[in-house]
Amino acid sequence: MQKIQKLREKIDEIDDKLIDLLNERAQIVIEVGNIKKTEKLDFHSPGREREILERLASRNKGPFPQDTLRAVYREILSSSLSLERPLKVAYLGPRATFTHMAGMQQFGLAAQYVSVESIKDVFTEVERGRADYGVVPIENTTSGAVIYSHDMFIDSDLKIAAEIVLEVSQHLMNKSGKLEDITKIYTIPPAAAQCRQWLEKNLPSVPVLEAPSTARAAEMAADDHTVAAIASEMAAVLYGLQIAGKKIEDNTTNITRFLVIAPKSPGKTGRDKTSIMFSIKDKVGALYSMLAPFAEAGINLNRLDARPSGRSAWDYVFFVDMEGHIEDEKVAKAIERLRQDCMFLKVLGSYPKSG
């Protein structure tokens, strides 16, 4: 017992030092913030944050877990930034949606989160200056592209400032935690698609109805004991629900990618992506001419999606993610070559790669 007491005293000494060092760090952050104000520099630098996290991860030799280290420093960075000015982040609400969770993963708990009712409203909050950033879902490994997010970029001048990759676990929840009490299920269409096989096997006769968000579905389940929701574990805790089915997604690697939108993209970090959208002229070899500039420049394309333009039948808008930054000469040249064969082309932004 005496040995444990000595070790606990040592832990207390280390904790005291950590507090002193955190406050010393905070004081320096305030000084940096004052310089940024004087020189009219951007007060938030996503590239610098990633640089800090990567440096610390490479320095960490254990036994402290890497994921926990990143989470701890995510909150230190978030709290430090709030000393300069709290970030306002718009997201598809209400609280406990996966978009909310993605925002907290990116910006930490110290940011001010603005819950809105639609993806369009996320764009509007940022466009009107009521939020510094917005978070929107863009694609899922099971249910594919989030069409409405893609469509919003067509008319918006906002840029992509970051990407967030979130492992998504879907849970079935209701007031009792019993499957036999469920007469209907509410969720969003992508979540239902991600759990189709489980639902067909376990609740084949129960209708799945659309809700505005997974968190709103949980709220509805909290008001009616016959209703269940497919939502996050965070939503179950928030709305006082019991888990009736844990991790019911069909694909165990169920990942959703989110984009952070802002008035402008950040500077080059050395590990970046660039996203563009365009519509090509309808002619022989159009698809080849679209891909050739990138292949010849040795630029890796991470993603290629197509959406009907709405202008005429079989006319499409393409969305492409590629390795590199728009400030890279070969990326800029390849995009300009592509522009020559396009009816229109828009650079959606260059931003640090997730992870």
VEXKE-101891 format. One line per 2 residues: their letters; for each residue x, y, z of C-alpha. Coordinates in Angstrom, 3 decimals, always signed. Example, Ala and Ser with C-alpha at 12.3 -4.5 7.8 and 13.67 -1.06 7.14 Angstrom:
2
AS> +12.300 -4.500 +7.800; +13.670 -1.060 +7.140
END
This chain:
355
MQ> +0.000 +0.000 +0.000; +2.873 +2.358 +0.788
KI> +4.363 +1.643 -2.645; +1.064 +2.553 -4.354
QK> +0.879 +5.776 -2.363; +4.371 +6.801 -3.518
LR> +3.445 +6.103 -7.143; +0.257 +8.149 -6.769
EK> +2.257 +11.038 -5.348; +4.510 +10.824 -8.396
ID> +1.449 +10.945 -10.669; +0.209 +14.027 -8.785
EI> +3.571 +15.738 -9.340; +3.403 +14.999 -13.073
DD> -0.184 +16.317 -13.235; +0.922 +19.536 -11.532
KL> +3.664 +19.967 -14.136; +1.186 +19.295 -16.956
ID> -1.124 +22.048 -15.660; +1.762 +24.527 -15.488
LL> +2.926 +23.605 -19.001; -0.593 +23.828 -20.456
NE> -0.986 +27.334 -19.046; +2.454 +28.307 -20.336
RA> +1.416 +26.985 -23.757; -1.867 +28.922 -23.553
QI> -0.005 +32.156 -22.831; +2.130 +31.684 -25.946
VI> -1.009 +30.942 -27.994; -2.466 +34.278 -26.834
EV> +0.723 +36.052 -27.973; +0.510 +34.332 -31.374
GN> -3.136 +35.415 -31.620; -2.225 +39.045 -30.930
IK> +0.393 +38.955 -33.705; -2.171 +37.449 -36.111
KT> -4.608 +40.276 -35.325; -1.938 +42.938 -35.857
EK> -0.765 +41.432 -39.148; -4.330 +40.510 -40.248
LD> -3.469 +36.814 -40.610; -5.965 +33.937 -40.561
FH> -6.471 +32.977 -36.944; -7.107 +29.282 -37.776
SP> -4.566 +27.121 -39.621; -5.698 +23.508 -40.272
GR> -2.329 +22.670 -41.836; -0.468 +23.788 -38.719
ER> -2.795 +21.700 -36.526; -2.157 +18.591 -38.604
EI> +1.585 +19.269 -38.481; +1.425 +19.376 -34.658
LE> -0.594 +16.149 -34.420; +1.691 +14.274 -36.814
RL> +4.846 +15.443 -35.037; +3.486 +14.352 -31.661
AS> +2.332 +10.993 -33.023; +5.810 +10.290 -34.421
RN> +7.371 +11.256 -31.086; +5.052 +9.035 -29.030
KG> +6.739 +5.690 -28.298; +4.025 +4.449 -25.911
PF> +2.532 +3.000 -23.858; +0.108 +5.952 -24.206
PQ> -2.215 +4.993 -27.156; -1.834 +7.023 -30.366
DT> -5.599 +7.501 -30.850; -5.958 +8.782 -27.303
LR> -2.993 +11.112 -27.755; -4.636 +12.613 -30.855
AV> -7.933 +13.022 -28.984; -6.231 +14.730 -26.033
YR> -4.312 +17.125 -28.276; -7.400 +17.750 -30.404
EI> -8.983 +19.236 -27.272; -5.821 +21.147 -26.335
LS> -5.738 +22.687 -29.820; -9.473 +23.432 -29.704
SS> -9.225 +25.093 -26.289; -6.130 +27.045 -27.330
LS> -7.889 +28.357 -30.421; -10.837 +29.489 -28.300
LE> -8.421 +31.764 -26.402; -7.913 +33.678 -29.676
RP> -11.552 +33.441 -30.788; -13.990 +30.507 -30.529
LK> -14.700 +28.894 -33.885; -18.325 +28.745 -34.991
VA> -19.097 +25.528 -36.860; -22.423 +24.855 -38.630
YL> -23.566 +21.255 -39.009; -26.620 +19.219 -39.960
GP> -28.404 +18.914 -36.631; -29.725 +18.320 -34.125
RA> -27.044 +17.290 -31.639; -25.621 +13.755 -31.861
TF> -25.869 +13.388 -35.648; -22.839 +11.843 -37.310
TH> -22.127 +15.251 -38.842; -22.007 +16.716 -35.320
MA> -19.621 +13.932 -34.282; -17.422 +14.593 -37.326
GM> -17.303 +18.285 -36.439; -16.218 +17.518 -32.886
QQ> -13.542 +15.161 -34.198; -12.164 +17.976 -36.350
FG> -12.652 +21.043 -34.129; -12.910 +19.689 -30.569
LA> -15.353 +20.509 -27.789; -14.309 +24.156 -27.363
AQ> -15.768 +25.205 -30.734; -19.270 +26.704 -30.839
YV> -21.535 +24.375 -32.831; -24.477 +25.782 -34.780
SV> -27.170 +23.167 -35.441; -29.164 +23.676 -38.669
ES> -31.934 +21.703 -40.371; -30.496 +20.985 -43.824
IK> -27.290 +20.762 -45.825; -28.402 +23.902 -47.663
DV> -28.607 +25.715 -44.310; -25.021 +24.675 -43.502
FT> -23.858 +26.410 -46.680; -26.040 +29.452 -45.932
EV> -24.641 +29.909 -42.401; -21.076 +30.016 -43.742
ER> -21.929 +32.138 -46.796; -23.566 +34.786 -44.589
GR> -20.696 +34.825 -42.103; -22.697 +33.405 -39.209
AD> -20.302 +30.436 -39.014; -16.575 +30.158 -39.746
YG> -16.913 +26.614 -41.069; -19.580 +24.140 -42.068
VV> -19.467 +20.345 -41.997; -21.363 +18.302 -44.614
PI> -21.352 +14.576 -45.486; -20.070 +13.802 -48.984
EN> -19.833 +9.997 -49.339; -20.147 +6.687 -47.519
TT> -18.436 +3.377 -48.275; -21.801 +1.565 -48.259
SG> -24.442 +4.011 -49.489; -22.217 +6.034 -51.836
AV> -22.293 +9.744 -52.607; -24.445 +12.234 -50.696
IY> -26.162 +13.814 -53.676; -27.412 +17.014 -52.040
SH> -23.947 +17.987 -50.800; -22.583 +17.582 -54.325
DM> -25.387 +19.674 -55.798; -24.817 +22.549 -53.347
FI> -21.294 +23.084 -54.680; -22.643 +23.872 -58.160
DS> -23.946 +27.327 -57.175; -21.926 +28.055 -54.020
DL> -18.677 +30.023 -53.937; -17.550 +28.295 -50.733
KI> -14.398 +26.196 -50.787; -13.412 +22.889 -49.231
AA> -11.072 +23.539 -46.289; -10.621 +20.013 -44.894
EI> -11.907 +16.458 -45.034; -12.956 +14.288 -42.083
VL> -13.111 +10.499 -42.172; -15.392 +8.998 -39.525
EV> -15.969 +5.316 -38.778; -19.733 +5.030 -38.512
SQ> -21.520 +2.466 -36.345; -25.294 +2.340 -36.647
HL> -27.348 +1.262 -33.632; -31.035 +0.390 -33.354
MN> -32.521 +2.038 -30.268; -35.841 +2.447 -28.502
KS> -37.182 +3.082 -25.008; -37.206 -0.549 -23.846
GK> -34.263 -2.031 -25.733; -36.554 -4.872 -26.924
LE> -37.100 -5.710 -30.594; -40.657 -6.969 -29.976
DI> -41.811 -3.466 -28.964; -40.886 -1.942 -32.337
TK> -43.693 -1.227 -34.851; -41.813 +1.303 -36.994
IY> -38.282 +2.579 -37.431; -37.144 +6.116 -38.283
TI> -33.795 +7.092 -39.755; -32.249 +8.784 -42.787
PP> -32.106 +6.888 -46.141; -28.295 +6.381 -46.139
AA> -28.425 +4.848 -42.640; -31.264 +2.534 -43.687
AQ> -29.264 +1.479 -46.756; -26.247 +0.701 -44.588
CR> -28.349 -1.678 -42.418; -30.599 -3.246 -45.082
QW> -29.514 -6.878 -44.614; -29.761 -6.754 -40.815
LE> -33.235 -5.226 -40.969; -34.480 -7.774 -43.535
KN> -33.229 -10.616 -41.346; -34.324 -9.370 -37.913
LP> -37.304 -7.054 -38.531; -38.589 -7.946 -42.024
SV> -42.159 -6.677 -41.503; -41.317 -3.422 -39.706
PV> -41.512 -0.326 -41.951; -38.484 +1.976 -42.110
LE> -39.576 +5.598 -42.413; -37.541 +8.680 -43.290
AP> -36.497 +11.207 -40.637; -34.716 +14.546 -41.228
ST> -31.649 +13.265 -39.335; -30.546 +10.299 -37.231
AR> -30.679 +12.440 -34.089; -34.225 +13.599 -34.889
AA> -35.134 +9.918 -35.339; -33.793 +9.227 -31.838
EM> -35.824 +12.139 -30.496; -38.972 +10.638 -32.074
AA> -38.191 +7.251 -30.510; -37.886 +8.908 -27.107
DD> -41.465 +10.214 -27.464; -43.097 +6.895 -28.485
HT> -42.327 +3.454 -27.031; -43.387 +1.730 -30.292
VA> -40.872 +3.692 -32.371; -37.203 +2.817 -32.866
AI> -34.409 +4.819 -34.449; -31.215 +3.969 -36.266
AS> -28.664 +6.449 -34.987; -25.381 +6.879 -33.124
EM> -24.625 +5.634 -29.618; -24.219 +9.292 -28.663
AA> -27.863 +9.868 -29.684; -29.006 +6.975 -27.474
VL> -27.267 +8.529 -24.478; -28.562 +12.027 -25.242
YG> -32.206 +10.941 -25.628; -32.271 +8.272 -22.896
LQ> -32.770 +5.278 -25.201; -31.733 +1.636 -24.883
IA> -29.761 -0.175 -27.577; -31.935 -2.913 -29.131
GK> -29.394 -3.767 -31.834; -25.721 -2.819 -31.608
KI> -23.605 -2.138 -34.716; -26.236 -3.295 -37.190
ED> -24.495 -1.942 -40.297; -23.948 -4.623 -42.968
NT> -20.424 -3.486 -43.793; -18.030 -3.662 -40.838
TN> -15.828 -1.030 -42.498; -18.622 +1.535 -42.670
IT> -16.897 +4.878 -43.169; -18.368 +8.279 -43.969
RF> -16.326 +11.102 -45.418; -17.257 +14.677 -44.541
LV> -16.076 +17.969 -45.991; -15.380 +21.167 -44.087
IA> -16.534 +24.204 -46.075; -15.255 +27.762 -45.636
PK> -14.916 +31.037 -47.576; -11.448 +29.954 -48.726
SP> -9.151 +26.936 -48.773; -6.002 +26.700 -46.625
GK> -2.463 +26.953 -47.967; -0.296 +24.118 -49.179
TG> +0.884 +21.566 -46.581; +2.684 +18.984 -48.747
RD> +0.047 +16.284 -48.202; -3.014 +17.709 -49.891
KT> -5.990 +16.907 -52.063; -7.715 +19.060 -54.654
SI> -11.383 +18.697 -55.638; -12.897 +19.975 -58.876
MF> -16.230 +19.766 -60.671; -16.809 +20.132 -64.405
SI> -19.028 +19.317 -67.359; -17.393 +18.112 -70.570
KD> -18.435 +18.777 -74.142; -20.342 +15.922 -75.781
KV> -17.915 +14.675 -78.424; -16.019 +11.548 -79.462
GA> -13.202 +10.797 -77.006; -14.556 +13.166 -74.342
LY> -13.921 +10.755 -71.471; -10.366 +10.087 -72.633
SM> -9.637 +13.812 -72.956; -10.953 +14.268 -69.414
LA> -8.554 +11.732 -67.878; -5.504 +12.222 -70.112
PF> -4.090 +15.421 -68.498; -3.932 +13.731 -65.097
AE> -2.534 +10.430 -66.358; +0.188 +12.193 -68.356
AG> +1.132 +14.374 -65.363; +1.256 +11.358 -63.028
IN> -1.524 +12.725 -60.815; -3.497 +10.143 -58.865
LN> -7.275 +10.560 -58.963; -8.832 +9.418 -55.673
RL> -12.470 +9.670 -56.688; -14.626 +10.241 -59.768
DA> -18.398 +10.735 -59.461; -20.973 +11.828 -62.025
RP> -24.301 +13.612 -61.486; -26.972 +14.529 -64.066
SG> -26.612 +18.238 -64.762; -30.356 +18.825 -65.103
RS> -29.781 +20.795 -68.313; -30.505 +18.009 -70.820
AW> -30.707 +14.213 -71.015; -27.394 +12.376 -70.560
DY> -25.554 +15.585 -69.671; -23.427 +15.104 -66.554
VF> -21.428 +17.069 -64.001; -18.299 +15.243 -62.830
FV> -16.705 +15.520 -59.389; -13.029 +14.563 -59.064
DM> -10.656 +14.367 -56.094; -6.939 +14.240 -56.869
EG> -3.622 +14.139 -55.054; -1.837 +17.485 -54.734
HI> -2.572 +21.175 -54.228; -3.749 +23.747 -56.764
ED> -0.503 +25.620 -56.029; +1.452 +22.615 -57.392
EK> +2.494 +23.436 -60.947; +1.599 +20.036 -62.414
VA> -1.847 +20.077 -60.790; -2.580 +23.600 -62.031
KA> -1.414 +22.748 -65.572; -3.451 +19.526 -65.723
IE> -6.595 +21.350 -64.615; -6.049 +24.100 -67.188
RL> -5.630 +21.460 -69.929; -8.899 +19.875 -68.855
RQ> -10.628 +23.267 -68.828; -10.114 +23.544 -72.607
DC> -12.466 +20.586 -73.162; -15.065 +21.639 -70.586
MF> -18.308 +23.550 -70.810; -17.456 +24.723 -67.307
LK> -14.909 +23.826 -64.618; -14.773 +24.870 -60.990
VL> -12.014 +24.276 -58.428; -13.793 +23.392 -55.181
GS> -10.662 +23.700 -53.073; -7.317 +22.278 -51.993
YP> -7.045 +20.974 -48.441; -5.002 +18.681 -46.163
KS> -5.584 +14.952 -46.587; -7.318 +13.291 -43.660
G> -5.039 +11.368 -41.285
END
